[in-house]
Amino acid sequence: MIIPKMKIPLYGIIIVLSIFIGMLYIYLALKKNKNNKKEICYYYMIYIVFAIICGKMYTLLIYGLEESIWEVGLSAYGGLIGVVIGSIIFEKIVYCKKEIIKYTILSLPLVYGLTKIACFISGCCTGIPYNGPFKVIYRNGLNIGQFPIQIVETIVSLLLFYICHKNRNKKNITYITLILVSIIKFLLDFLRYEHIKIFLSRNQIFSIFLIITIIIIRKYRLIDKIKFQN
């Protein structure tokens, strides 16, 4: 499969649609439980702001770039951190029900899986050299056969979303979802082109850090201990 350079800004369009679909999932889940629509709309503002700011800050800090925050792209892990922090703050200050955090985290593999379609089309986050079935060649890239890692990430992430959603009423599903997202991200990163010359990528190191952090938070119930003054 040969991917030409796209003139239409599909990357941005798909990213926006992915976030919208994730927000729609949260809305429908909360609406089904007869939650306040006005509060949900307020949360959307927090969701978007934290996702964009943290997504860009992660890119700047982890990759050591010198561009301004307006010029750099959004990092998936940065966006993940942003929406989780935003959901915790909103739930503790406004919502006071343990559902915003749960459904926000459940939406993460859905949003991430859809955004990887944008990466596939634009030619970023490409795979290792590969000449087997379904190989991809980017005309304005390396001009070699590459593994379609973005599509694999999409399929695996959407499958994970389906499984976690089906088990949404299980105990600790919030923590389990975050850990599974981190594990999958860690493993699939081995199939990315940037991994050829390094032992562990920045994303893999952060995946390990995130898994350890989640386990500590769960063990000591740190989120439950967070309290804000209304």
PyMOL commands that set and color helices and strands:
alter all, ss='L'
color gray80, all
select helices_A, chain A and resi 10-32+37-63+76-95+100-122+149-166+173-191+193-195+202-220+222-225
alter helices_A, ss='H'
color red, helices_A
select strands_A, chain A and resi 2-3+137-138
alter strands_A, ss='S'
color yellow, strands_A
deselect
rebuild
show_as cartoon
